[in-house]
Each structure stands twice: as C-alpha cells, then as structure tokens.
Amino acid sequence: MAEEPCQCSDCKRFYREHDRLIREFPTFKQQQELNWASVQSFRTLCTKITDELQKELSEKEINKDISPEEKHTSDNEIVEALDELESVNAYLYSIEALMERIFDTKFSNNIESRFKEIANELAPDPLNMDRLILNRLFHQTPDSPDKKNIN
C-alpha cells in the first residue's frame, strides 16, 4: 500500500510549488535555467546579507560606546549568522559546480517534447476544466473520506 503524502500546510504549499514549477518549466533546458537562476539568486542574497552583517559588526567595533539599547542585533548573533552563511555559501558553490556538469547535457527536440508530455502527467494544470470537473465529482462522492457532512 502506497504511503499517503503529508497533508500539513507546509507540505501542501511545497506540492503546489513543485507542480507549478513543473508546469511552467516543463523542459530539461528550462529546468536547467530555472535551477541555475535559483542558485545564483540565493548566492546573491546570502552574499549581500553577509556583507551587511560584516559591515554592521565593523561599525559596532568602531563605535563601542553605543549603549546596549541602541544595538538591534547582538554581536554573538551576527557572528553565528556569519558562520552559518559561510557554510551556506560553500554549499551553494558546490551546487553550482555540480550544476555546471548538468549544463553539459543537451537533448534533442524529440526528447524535450517527452519532458513536456511527462510534465503534464506529473503536474496537470489545476485550473484545467477536466481537472476541475473531476475534483468537483470527487468531492460530491458520499463515501469520500474527506467529505464533511454539512446539513
């Protein structure tokens, strides 16, 4: 018996996002580009935050006479965050190196069309009329375990 996927709000949000990304980027090339852009944007954001935290730590070092009430972030919190960001950036560089290998892979248009075909099976459009009708029929089924008795 297949295990049911988790239905917590975080997992549901993940499933929706997962399916959206498959629908909107259904080819191998589009997935390559999407993932590359995602890693790069993550690196850019982490680098900018690292720079800002280092700047804040330097300014605190210069202005040691600032009262504790004026400090918004503790020095320990900043140092810990910088250590974590250093690790994250190292992981992102590793991911980037692996992804460069993925970019060496190219497929013909015939294979790319198979990606699109499979993407439609994996993540059908939730607003597709057939899907809406099936969902409506399913929720009207009296023996459906999710059916709530509303009278």
DSSP file (Angstrom, degrees, kcal/mol; ACC not computed):
  #  RESIDUE AA STRUCTURE BP1 BP2  ACC     N-H-->O    O-->H-N    N-H-->O    O-->H-N    TCO  KAPPA ALPHA  PHI   PSI    X-CA   Y-CA   Z-CA
    1    1 A M              0   0    0      0, 0.0     2,-0.1     0, 0.0     0, 0.0   0.000 360.0 360.0 360.0 129.7    0.0    0.0    0.0
    2    2 A A        -     0   0    0      1,-0.1     2,-0.3     0, 0.0     0, 0.0  -0.430 360.0-115.1 -70.8 139.6    1.4    3.4   -1.0
    3    3 A E        -     0   0    0     -2,-0.1    -1,-0.1     1,-0.1     0, 0.0  -0.573  30.8-118.7 -75.3 134.7    2.1    5.8    1.8
    4    4 A E        -     0   0    0     -2,-0.3     3,-0.1     1,-0.1    -1,-0.1  -0.496  31.1-108.8 -72.7 139.2   -0.1    8.9    1.6
    5    5 A P        -     0   0    0      0, 0.0    -1,-0.1     0, 0.0     6,-0.0  -0.361  43.6 -91.0 -66.2 150.1    1.8   12.2    1.1
    6    6 A C        -     0   0    0      1,-0.1     0, 0.0     5,-0.0     0, 0.0  -0.309  32.5-160.1 -60.2 142.1    1.8   14.5    4.2
    7    7 A Q        +     0   0    0     -3,-0.1    -1,-0.1     4,-0.1    -3,-0.0   0.145  43.5 129.2-113.8  17.8   -1.0   17.0    4.2
    8    8 A C  S  > S-     0   0    0      1,-0.1     4,-2.7     4,-0.0     5,-0.2  -0.311  74.1-106.1 -68.0 161.9    0.3   19.6    6.6
    9    9 A S  H  > S+     0   0    0      1,-0.2     4,-2.2     2,-0.2     5,-0.2   0.856 119.3  52.2 -61.5 -36.6    0.2   23.2    5.3
   10   10 A D  H  > S+     0   0    0      2,-0.2     4,-2.2     1,-0.2    -1,-0.2   0.930 112.2  45.0 -65.2 -44.4    3.9   23.4    4.6
   11   11 A C  H  > S+     0   0    0      2,-0.2     4,-3.0     1,-0.2    -2,-0.2   0.909 111.9  52.0 -66.7 -41.7    3.9   20.2    2.6
   12   12 A K  H  X S+     0   0    0     -4,-2.7     4,-2.4     1,-0.2    -1,-0.2   0.918 110.1  49.1 -60.2 -42.1    0.8   21.2    0.7
   13   13 A R  H  X S+     0   0    0     -4,-2.2     4,-2.3    -5,-0.2    -1,-0.2   0.906 111.5  50.1 -62.5 -41.4    2.5   24.5   -0.2
   14   14 A F  H  X S+     0   0    0     -4,-2.2     4,-3.2     2,-0.2    -2,-0.2   0.932 109.8  49.9 -61.8 -46.2    5.6   22.6   -1.3
   15   15 A Y  H  X S+     0   0    0     -4,-3.0     4,-2.7     1,-0.2     5,-0.2   0.911 111.5  48.9 -61.0 -42.3    3.5   20.3   -3.5
   16   16 A R  H  X S+     0   0    0     -4,-2.4     4,-2.4     2,-0.2    -1,-0.2   0.927 114.7  44.3 -62.7 -44.4    1.7   23.2   -5.1
   17   17 A E  H  X S+     0   0    0     -4,-2.3     4,-2.5     2,-0.2    -2,-0.2   0.910 112.7  52.4 -66.9 -42.3    5.0   25.0   -5.8
   18   18 A H  H  X S+     0   0    0     -4,-3.2     4,-1.8     1,-0.2    -2,-0.2   0.945 112.9  44.1 -56.4 -51.2    6.6   21.8   -7.1
   19   19 A D  H  X S+     0   0    0     -4,-2.7     4,-2.6     1,-0.2    -2,-0.2   0.884 111.4  53.8 -65.0 -38.7    3.8   21.2   -9.5
   20   20 A R  H  X S+     0   0    0     -4,-2.4     4,-3.0     1,-0.2     5,-0.3   0.918 108.1  50.2 -61.6 -43.0    3.8   24.9  -10.6
   21   21 A L  H  X S+     0   0    0     -4,-2.5     4,-1.5     1,-0.2    -1,-0.2   0.866 111.4  48.3 -65.9 -35.3    7.5   24.7  -11.4
   22   22 A I  H  < S+     0   0    0     -4,-1.8    -1,-0.2    -5,-0.2    -2,-0.2   0.923 114.9  45.7 -68.0 -43.6    7.0   21.5  -13.5
   23   23 A R  H  < S+     0   0    0     -4,-2.6    -2,-0.2     1,-0.2    -3,-0.2   0.928 118.6  40.5 -64.2 -45.2    4.0   23.1  -15.3
   24   24 A E  H  < S+     0   0    0     -4,-3.0    -1,-0.2     1,-0.3    -2,-0.2   0.718 127.4  32.0 -80.2 -21.4    5.7   26.4  -16.0
   25   25 A F  S  < S+     0   0    0     -4,-1.5    -1,-0.3    -5,-0.3    -2,-0.1  -0.560  71.5 156.9-132.9  67.9    9.2   25.0  -16.8
   26   26 A P        +     0   0    0      0, 0.0    93,-0.3     0, 0.0     2,-0.3   0.460  47.9  77.3 -82.5  -0.4    8.4   21.6  -18.4
   27   27 A T  S  > S-     0   0    0      1,-0.1     4,-2.2    88,-0.1     5,-0.2  -0.713  82.3-119.8-108.4 162.2   11.6   21.0  -20.5
   28   28 A F  H  > S+     0   0    0     -2,-0.3     4,-2.5     1,-0.2     5,-0.1   0.927 115.4  50.6 -60.1 -46.1   15.0   19.9  -19.4
   29   29 A K  H  > S+     0   0    0      1,-0.2     4,-2.4     2,-0.2    -1,-0.2   0.899 109.9  49.8 -61.0 -42.3   16.6   23.2  -20.6
   30   30 A Q  H  > S+     0   0    0      1,-0.2     4,-2.7     2,-0.2    -1,-0.2   0.886 110.6  49.9 -65.4 -37.9   14.0   25.3  -18.7
   31   31 A Q  H  X S+     0   0    0     -4,-2.2     4,-2.6     2,-0.2     5,-0.2   0.900 109.3  52.3 -66.8 -39.8   14.7   23.3  -15.5
   32   32 A Q  H  X S+     0   0    0     -4,-2.5     4,-2.4     2,-0.2    -2,-0.2   0.956 113.5  43.5 -56.8 -50.7   18.4   23.8  -16.0
   33   33 A E  H  X S+     0   0    0     -4,-2.4     4,-2.7     1,-0.2     5,-0.2   0.901 113.5  51.1 -64.7 -42.2   17.9   27.6  -16.4
   34   34 A L  H  X S+     0   0    0     -4,-2.7     4,-2.4     1,-0.2    -1,-0.2   0.936 112.9  44.6 -60.4 -47.9   15.5   27.8  -13.5
   35   35 A N  H  X S+     0   0    0     -4,-2.6     4,-2.4     2,-0.2     5,-0.2   0.878 112.7  51.3 -68.2 -37.1   17.8   26.0  -11.1
   36   36 A W  H  X S+     0   0    0     -4,-2.4     4,-2.5    -5,-0.2    -1,-0.2   0.944 112.3  46.5 -62.1 -47.3   20.8   28.0  -12.2
   37   37 A A  H  X S+     0   0    0     -4,-2.7     4,-2.7     1,-0.2     5,-0.2   0.887 111.5  52.8 -62.3 -38.6   18.9   31.2  -11.6
   38   38 A S  H  X S+     0   0    0     -4,-2.4     4,-2.2    -5,-0.2    -1,-0.2   0.931 111.1  44.9 -63.5 -47.0   17.7   30.0   -8.3
   39   39 A V  H  X S+     0   0    0     -4,-2.4     4,-2.6     1,-0.2    -2,-0.2   0.921 114.5  49.6 -63.4 -43.3   21.1   29.1   -7.0
   40   40 A Q  H  X S+     0   0    0     -4,-2.5     4,-2.6     1,-0.2    -2,-0.2   0.904 111.4  47.8 -64.4 -41.3   22.5   32.4   -8.3
   41   41 A S  H  X S+     0   0    0     -4,-2.7     4,-2.4     2,-0.2    -1,-0.2   0.889 111.8  50.7 -67.6 -36.9   19.8   34.5   -6.7
   42   42 A F  H  X S+     0   0    0     -4,-2.2     4,-2.7    -5,-0.2     5,-0.2   0.925 112.0  47.3 -64.0 -45.0   20.3   32.6   -3.4
   43   43 A R  H  X S+     0   0    0     -4,-2.6     4,-2.8     2,-0.2     5,-0.2   0.914 111.2  51.5 -62.2 -43.2   24.1   33.2   -3.6
   44   44 A T  H  X S+     0   0    0     -4,-2.6     4,-2.3     2,-0.2    -2,-0.2   0.935 112.8  45.0 -59.8 -46.7   23.5   36.9   -4.4
   45   45 A L  H  X S+     0   0    0     -4,-2.4     4,-2.5     2,-0.2     5,-0.2   0.930 114.5  47.7 -64.7 -46.0   21.1   37.3   -1.4
   46   46 A C  H  X S+     0   0    0     -4,-2.7     4,-2.5     1,-0.2    -1,-0.2   0.895 112.3  50.2 -63.0 -39.4   23.4   35.4    1.0
   47   47 A T  H  X S+     0   0    0     -4,-2.8     4,-2.6    -5,-0.2    -1,-0.2   0.917 110.9  48.7 -64.7 -42.8   26.4   37.4   -0.1
   48   48 A K  H  X S+     0   0    0     -4,-2.3     4,-2.5    -5,-0.2    -2,-0.2   0.918 112.6  47.4 -64.3 -43.6   24.6   40.7    0.3
   49   49 A I  H  X S+     0   0    0     -4,-2.5     4,-2.8     2,-0.2     5,-0.2   0.910 111.3  52.1 -63.8 -42.1   23.4   39.7    3.8
   50   50 A T  H  X S+     0   0    0     -4,-2.5     4,-2.6    -5,-0.2     5,-0.2   0.939 110.5  48.0 -58.3 -47.6   27.0   38.6    4.7
   51   51 A D  H  X S+     0   0    0     -4,-2.6     4,-2.4     1,-0.2    -2,-0.2   0.919 112.5  48.7 -59.9 -44.3   28.4   42.0    3.5
   52   52 A E  H  X S+     0   0    0     -4,-2.5     4,-2.5     2,-0.2    -1,-0.2   0.909 112.6  47.4 -63.6 -42.6   25.7   43.9    5.5
   53   53 A L  H  X S+     0   0    0     -4,-2.8     4,-2.6     2,-0.2    -2,-0.2   0.899 112.0  49.7 -67.7 -39.7   26.4   41.8    8.7
   54   54 A Q  H  X S+     0   0    0     -4,-2.6     4,-2.4    -5,-0.2    -1,-0.2   0.910 111.7  49.4 -63.6 -40.7   30.1   42.2    8.4
   55   55 A K  H  X S+     0   0    0     -4,-2.4     4,-2.6    -5,-0.2    -2,-0.2   0.921 111.5  48.9 -62.3 -44.8   29.7   46.0    7.9
   56   56 A E  H  X S+     0   0    0     -4,-2.5     4,-2.2     1,-0.2    -2,-0.2   0.910 111.2  49.6 -62.5 -42.7   27.4   46.1   11.0
   57   57 A L  H  X S+     0   0    0     -4,-2.6     4,-1.9     2,-0.2    -1,-0.2   0.902 111.4  49.4 -64.0 -40.8   29.9   44.2   13.1
   58   58 A S  H  X S+     0   0    0     -4,-2.4     4,-2.1     2,-0.2    -2,-0.2   0.913 110.6  50.0 -63.7 -43.0   32.7   46.5   11.9
   59   59 A E  H  X S+     0   0    0     -4,-2.6     4,-2.6     1,-0.2    -2,-0.2   0.882 109.6  50.9 -64.7 -37.9   30.7   49.6   12.8
   60   60 A K  H  < S+     0   0    0     -4,-2.2    -1,-0.2     2,-0.2     6,-0.2   0.884 108.4  52.7 -65.7 -36.7   29.9   48.2   16.2
   61   61 A E  H >< S+     0   0    0     -4,-1.9     3,-0.6     1,-0.2    -2,-0.2   0.900 112.8  44.1 -64.1 -41.0   33.6   47.6   16.7
   62   62 A I  H 3< S+     0   0    0     -4,-2.1     2,-0.6     1,-0.2    -2,-0.2   0.888 118.6  43.7 -70.1 -40.1   34.4   51.2   15.8
   63   63 A N  T ><  +     0   0    0     -4,-2.6     3,-1.8     1,-0.2    -1,-0.2  -0.462  66.1 152.3-105.3  58.8   31.5   52.6   18.0
   64   64 A K  T <   +     0   0    0     -3,-0.6    -1,-0.2    -2,-0.6    -2,-0.1   0.675  63.7  72.5 -62.8 -16.4   31.9   50.5   21.1
   65   65 A D  T 3   +     0   0    0     -3,-0.2    -1,-0.3     2,-0.0     2,-0.2   0.426  67.6 119.2 -83.1   3.8   30.4   53.3   23.2
   66   66 A I  S <  S-     0   0    0     -3,-1.8     5,-0.1    -6,-0.2    -3,-0.0  -0.497  70.7-115.2 -69.1 136.0   26.9   52.6   21.8
   67   67 A S    >>  -     0   0    0     -2,-0.2     3,-1.3     1,-0.1     4,-0.8  -0.347  20.4-113.8 -71.0 153.3   24.5   51.7   24.6
   68   68 A P  G >4 S+     0   0    0      0, 0.0     3,-0.5     0, 0.0    -1,-0.1   0.798 115.7  61.7 -57.3 -29.5   23.1   48.2   24.6
   69   69 A E  G 34 S+     0   0    0      1,-0.2    -3,-0.0     3,-0.0    -2,-0.0   0.814 101.5  52.5 -67.4 -28.3   19.6   49.6   24.0
   70   70 A E  G <4 S+     0   0    0     -3,-1.3     2,-0.5     2,-0.0    -1,-0.2   0.665  89.0  92.4 -81.9 -16.7   20.8   51.0   20.7
   71   71 A K    <<  -     0   0    0     -4,-0.8     3,-0.1    -3,-0.5     4,-0.0  -0.680  51.3-176.8 -81.0 123.6   22.1   47.7   19.5
   72   72 A H  S    S+     0   0    0     -2,-0.5     2,-0.4     1,-0.2    -1,-0.2   0.808  72.8  33.5 -88.7 -32.8   19.4   45.8   17.5
   73   73 A T  S    S-     0   0    0      4,-0.0    -1,-0.2     3,-0.0     2,-0.0  -0.986  86.7-121.6-127.1 132.2   21.4   42.7   16.9
   74   74 A S     >  -     0   0    0     -2,-0.4     4,-2.1     1,-0.1     5,-0.2  -0.328  20.1-121.2 -71.9 154.5   23.9   41.2   19.3
   75   75 A D  H  > S+     0   0    0      1,-0.2     4,-2.8     2,-0.2     5,-0.2   0.897 114.5  52.5 -59.9 -41.3   27.5   40.6   18.3
   76   76 A N  H  > S+     0   0    0      1,-0.2     4,-2.7     2,-0.2     5,-0.2   0.904 107.5  51.7 -62.5 -40.8   27.1   36.9   19.0
   77   77 A E  H  > S+     0   0    0      1,-0.2     4,-2.2     2,-0.2    -1,-0.2   0.913 112.0  46.5 -62.3 -41.9   24.0   36.7   16.9
   78   78 A I  H  X S+     0   0    0     -4,-2.1     4,-2.7     2,-0.2    -2,-0.2   0.930 112.6  48.8 -66.2 -46.0   25.9   38.3   14.0
   79   79 A V  H  X S+     0   0    0     -4,-2.8     4,-2.2     1,-0.2    -2,-0.2   0.917 112.7  48.1 -61.9 -43.7   29.0   36.1   14.4
   80   80 A E  H  X S+     0   0    0     -4,-2.7     4,-2.4     2,-0.2    -1,-0.2   0.917 112.4  49.2 -62.2 -42.8   26.8   33.0   14.5
   81   81 A A  H  X S+     0   0    0     -4,-2.2     4,-3.0    -5,-0.2    -2,-0.2   0.905 109.8  51.4 -63.3 -41.6   24.9   34.1   11.4
   82   82 A L  H  X S+     0   0    0     -4,-2.7     4,-2.1     2,-0.2    -1,-0.2   0.897 109.6  50.2 -63.2 -39.9   28.2   34.9    9.5
   83   83 A D  H  X S+     0   0    0     -4,-2.2     4,-1.7     2,-0.2    -2,-0.2   0.930 113.1  46.1 -62.3 -45.2   29.5   31.4   10.3
   84   84 A E  H  X S+     0   0    0     -4,-2.4     4,-2.6     1,-0.2    -2,-0.2   0.918 111.7  51.1 -63.9 -43.8   26.2   29.8    9.1
   85   85 A L  H  X S+     0   0    0     -4,-3.0     4,-2.9     1,-0.2    -1,-0.2   0.853 105.5  56.6 -64.2 -33.9   26.3   32.0    5.9
   86   86 A E  H  X S+     0   0    0     -4,-2.1     4,-1.8     2,-0.2    -1,-0.2   0.917 110.0  45.2 -61.6 -42.6   29.8   31.0    5.2
   87   87 A S  H  X S+     0   0    0     -4,-1.7     4,-2.4     2,-0.2    -2,-0.2   0.924 112.3  51.0 -65.6 -44.5   28.7   27.3    5.3
   88   88 A V  H  X S+     0   0    0     -4,-2.6     4,-2.6     1,-0.2    -2,-0.2   0.927 109.5  50.2 -59.7 -45.5   25.7   28.1    3.1
   89   89 A N  H  X S+     0   0    0     -4,-2.9     4,-2.2     1,-0.2    -1,-0.2   0.879 108.9  52.3 -62.1 -37.5   27.8   29.9    0.6
   90   90 A A  H  X S+     0   0    0     -4,-1.8     4,-1.9     2,-0.2    -1,-0.2   0.920 110.9  47.5 -63.6 -42.8   30.2   26.9    0.5
   91   91 A Y  H  X S+     0   0    0     -4,-2.4     4,-2.7     1,-0.2    -2,-0.2   0.906 110.3  52.3 -63.8 -40.8   27.3   24.6   -0.2
   92   92 A L  H  X S+     0   0    0     -4,-2.6     4,-2.5     1,-0.2    -2,-0.2   0.889 107.6  51.4 -64.7 -38.4   26.0   26.9   -2.9
   93   93 A Y  H  X S+     0   0    0     -4,-2.2     4,-2.2     2,-0.2    -1,-0.2   0.893 110.2  50.2 -62.9 -38.7   29.4   26.9   -4.6
   94   94 A S  H  X S+     0   0    0     -4,-1.9     4,-2.2     2,-0.2    -2,-0.2   0.922 110.4  48.8 -64.5 -44.1   29.3   23.1   -4.5
   95   95 A I  H  X S+     0   0    0     -4,-2.7     4,-2.8     1,-0.2    -2,-0.2   0.917 109.8  52.9 -60.8 -42.7   25.8   23.0   -6.0
   96   96 A E  H  X S+     0   0    0     -4,-2.5     4,-1.8     1,-0.2    -1,-0.2   0.910 107.8  50.7 -60.0 -42.9   27.0   25.4   -8.7
   97   97 A A  H  X S+     0   0    0     -4,-2.2     4,-0.9     1,-0.2    -1,-0.2   0.906 112.4  46.8 -62.6 -41.4   29.9   23.1   -9.6
   98   98 A L  H >X S+     0   0    0     -4,-2.2     4,-1.3     1,-0.2     3,-0.6   0.896 109.7  53.8 -66.2 -39.6   27.5   20.1   -9.9
   99   99 A M  H 3X S+     0   0    0     -4,-2.8     4,-2.1     1,-0.3    -1,-0.2   0.819  97.5  64.2 -67.5 -29.3   25.1   22.1  -11.9
  100  100 A E  H 3< S+     0   0    0     -4,-1.8     4,-0.5     1,-0.2    -1,-0.3   0.871 102.0  51.5 -60.3 -34.4   27.8   23.0  -14.4
  101  101 A R  H X< S+     0   0    0     -4,-0.9     3,-1.0    -3,-0.6     4,-0.3   0.884 106.6  53.1 -67.4 -38.5   28.0   19.3  -15.2
  102  102 A I  H >< S+     0   0    0     -4,-1.3     3,-1.7     1,-0.3    -2,-0.2   0.860 101.0  61.1 -64.1 -34.7   24.2   19.2  -15.7
  103  103 A F  T 3< S+     0   0    0     -4,-2.1    -1,-0.3     1,-0.3    -2,-0.2   0.680  91.7  67.2 -68.2 -15.9   24.6   22.1  -18.2
  104  104 A D  T <  S+     0   0    0     -3,-1.0     2,-0.4    -4,-0.5    -1,-0.3   0.669  84.5  91.6 -73.7 -15.6   26.8   19.8  -20.3
  105  105 A T    <   +     0   0    0     -3,-1.7     2,-0.3    -4,-0.3    -3,-0.0  -0.683  54.7 176.2 -86.3 128.0   23.8   17.7  -21.0
  106  106 A K        -     0   0    0     -2,-0.4     2,-0.3   -78,-0.0    -2,-0.0  -0.966   9.9-161.3-129.1 146.7   21.7   18.5  -24.1
  107  107 A F        -     0   0    0     -2,-0.3   -78,-0.1     1,-0.0    -2,-0.0  -0.919  22.7-109.4-126.3 154.4   18.7   16.8  -25.6
  108  108 A S     >  -     0   0    0     -2,-0.3     4,-2.5     1,-0.1     5,-0.2  -0.236  38.0-102.8 -71.2 167.3   17.1   16.8  -29.0
  109  109 A N  H  > S+     0   0    0      1,-0.2     4,-2.2     2,-0.2     5,-0.1   0.837 122.1  58.9 -61.3 -33.1   13.7   18.5  -29.6
  110  110 A N  H  > S+     0   0    0      2,-0.2     4,-1.1     1,-0.2    -1,-0.2   0.920 109.5  42.1 -62.6 -43.2   12.1   15.0  -29.6
  111  111 A I  H  > S+     0   0    0      2,-0.2     4,-1.8     1,-0.2     3,-0.3   0.899 111.5  55.2 -71.6 -39.7   13.3   14.3  -26.1
  112  112 A E  H  X S+     0   0    0     -4,-2.5     4,-1.8     1,-0.2    -2,-0.2   0.881 105.1  54.1 -59.4 -36.9   12.5   17.8  -24.9
  113  113 A S  H  X S+     0   0    0     -4,-2.2     4,-2.2     1,-0.2    -1,-0.2   0.834 104.1  55.2 -67.5 -30.4    8.9   17.2  -26.1
  114  114 A R  H  X S+     0   0    0     -4,-1.1     4,-2.8    -3,-0.3     5,-0.3   0.882 103.7  55.0 -66.4 -37.4    8.8   14.0  -24.0
  115  115 A F  H  X S+     0   0    0     -4,-1.8     4,-2.6     1,-0.2    -2,-0.2   0.934 109.0  47.4 -58.0 -45.8    9.8   16.2  -21.0
  116  116 A K  H  X S+     0   0    0     -4,-1.8     4,-1.9     2,-0.2    -2,-0.2   0.912 111.8  50.6 -61.7 -42.9    6.7   18.4  -21.7
  117  117 A E  H  X S+     0   0    0     -4,-2.2     4,-1.1     1,-0.2    -2,-0.2   0.934 113.8  43.2 -61.3 -48.1    4.5   15.3  -22.1
  118  118 A I  H  X S+     0   0    0     -4,-2.8     4,-2.8     1,-0.2     3,-0.2   0.872 108.9  59.0 -67.1 -36.9    5.6   13.8  -18.8
  119  119 A A  H  X S+     0   0    0     -4,-2.6     4,-2.7   -93,-0.3    -1,-0.2   0.899 103.3  52.7 -59.3 -40.3    5.4   17.2  -17.1
  120  120 A N  H  < S+     0   0    0     -4,-1.9    -1,-0.2     1,-0.2    -2,-0.2   0.826 112.0  45.8 -65.3 -30.8    1.7   17.4  -18.0
  121  121 A E  H  < S+     0   0    0     -4,-1.1    -2,-0.2    -3,-0.2    -1,-0.2   0.887 115.5  45.6 -76.6 -40.0    1.2   13.9  -16.4
  122  122 A L  H  < S+     0   0    0     -4,-2.8    -2,-0.2     1,-0.2    -3,-0.2   0.884 131.4  16.3 -70.0 -39.3    3.2   14.8  -13.3
  123  123 A A  S  < S-     0   0    0     -4,-2.7    -1,-0.2    -5,-0.2    -2,-0.1  -0.599  77.7-168.9-138.8  73.4    1.6   18.2  -12.6
  124  124 A P        -     0   0    0      0, 0.0  -101,-0.1     0, 0.0    -3,-0.1  -0.286  41.8 -89.7 -63.9 151.2   -1.6   18.7  -14.5
  125  125 A D    >   -     0   0    0      1,-0.2     3,-1.7     2,-0.1     6,-0.2  -0.441  31.3-148.3 -61.8 120.1   -3.0   22.2  -14.6
  126  126 A P  T 3  S+     0   0    0      0, 0.0    -1,-0.2     0, 0.0    -3,-0.0   0.703  98.0  53.3 -67.0 -17.0   -5.3   22.5  -11.5
  127  127 A L  T 3  S+     0   0    0      4,-0.1     2,-0.1     5,-0.0    -2,-0.1   0.350  77.8 124.4 -98.6   5.6   -7.4   25.0  -13.5
  128  128 A N    <>  -     0   0    0     -3,-1.7     4,-2.5     1,-0.1     5,-0.2  -0.460  69.0-127.1 -63.2 135.4   -7.9   22.7  -16.4
  129  129 A M  H  > S+     0   0    0      1,-0.2     4,-2.4     2,-0.2     5,-0.2   0.881 108.2  50.3 -57.3 -42.8  -11.6   22.2  -17.0
  130  130 A D  H  > S+     0   0    0      1,-0.2     4,-2.4     2,-0.2    -1,-0.2   0.903 111.5  49.1 -62.1 -40.5  -11.4   18.4  -16.9
  131  131 A R  H  > S+     0   0    0     -6,-0.2     4,-2.6     2,-0.2    -2,-0.2   0.909 110.6  50.1 -65.6 -42.4   -9.5   18.5  -13.7
  132  132 A L  H  X S+     0   0    0     -4,-2.5     4,-2.5     2,-0.2    -2,-0.2   0.908 111.4  48.8 -62.2 -42.4  -12.0   20.9  -12.1
  133  133 A I  H  X S+     0   0    0     -4,-2.4     4,-2.7    -5,-0.2    -2,-0.2   0.930 112.3  48.1 -63.9 -45.5  -14.9   18.6  -13.1
  134  134 A L  H  X S+     0   0    0     -4,-2.4     4,-2.7     2,-0.2    -2,-0.2   0.914 112.2  49.4 -62.0 -42.6  -13.1   15.6  -11.7
  135  135 A N  H  X S+     0   0    0     -4,-2.6     4,-2.3     2,-0.2    -1,-0.2   0.916 111.6  48.9 -62.0 -42.7  -12.4   17.4   -8.4
  136  136 A R  H  X S+     0   0    0     -4,-2.5     4,-0.8     2,-0.2    -2,-0.2   0.923 112.7  47.6 -63.3 -44.2  -16.0   18.5   -8.1
  137  137 A L  H >X S+     0   0    0     -4,-2.7     3,-0.7     1,-0.2     4,-0.6   0.913 110.9  51.9 -62.5 -43.1  -17.2   15.0   -8.8
  138  138 A F  H >< S+     0   0    0     -4,-2.7     3,-1.2     1,-0.2    -2,-0.2   0.920 109.0  49.3 -60.4 -44.5  -14.8   13.6   -6.2
  139  139 A H  H 3< S+     0   0    0     -4,-2.3    -1,-0.2     1,-0.3    -2,-0.2   0.642 108.2  54.8 -73.4 -12.6  -15.9   16.0   -3.5
  140  140 A Q  H << S+     0   0    0     -4,-0.8    -1,-0.3    -3,-0.7    -2,-0.2   0.518  80.5 110.7 -92.7  -6.9  -19.6   15.1   -4.2
  141  141 A T    X<  -     0   0    0     -3,-1.2     3,-1.6    -4,-0.6     6,-0.2  -0.548  64.8-145.5 -71.9 122.8  -19.0   11.4   -3.7
  142  142 A P  T 3  S+     0   0    0      0, 0.0    -1,-0.2     0, 0.0     5,-0.1   0.792  95.2  52.0 -62.8 -28.9  -20.7   10.4   -0.5
  143  143 A D  T 3  S+     0   0    0      3,-0.0    -2,-0.1     2,-0.0    -3,-0.0   0.334  77.2 126.4 -92.5  10.5  -18.1    7.8    0.5
  144  144 A S    X   -     0   0    0     -3,-1.6     3,-1.5     1,-0.2    -5,-0.0  -0.503  60.0-140.8 -66.7 128.5  -15.2   10.2    0.1
  145  145 A P  T 3  S+     0   0    0      0, 0.0    -1,-0.2     0, 0.0    -2,-0.0   0.766 102.0  52.7 -63.7 -23.5  -13.1   10.2    3.4
  146  146 A D  T 3  S+     0   0    0      2,-0.1     2,-0.2     0, 0.0    -2,-0.1   0.552  82.2 116.7 -86.8  -7.3  -12.6   14.0    3.1
  147  147 A K    <   -     0   0    0     -3,-1.5     2,-0.4    -6,-0.2    -7,-0.1  -0.431  54.1-152.4 -67.9 126.9  -16.4   14.6    2.7
  148  148 A K        -     0   0    0     -2,-0.2     2,-1.0     2,-0.0    -2,-0.1  -0.829  18.2-122.4 -98.6 136.5  -17.7   16.7    5.6
  149  149 A N        +     0   0    0     -2,-0.4     2,-0.6     2,-0.0    -2,-0.0  -0.688  36.9 175.7 -80.8 105.7  -21.4   16.2    6.5
  150  150 A I              0   0    0     -2,-1.0    -2,-0.0     1,-0.1    -1,-0.0  -0.940 360.0 360.0-115.0 110.8  -22.8   19.7    6.1
  151  151 A N              0   0    0     -2,-0.6    -1,-0.1     0, 0.0    -2,-0.0   0.320 360.0 360.0-130.7 360.0  -26.6   19.8    6.7
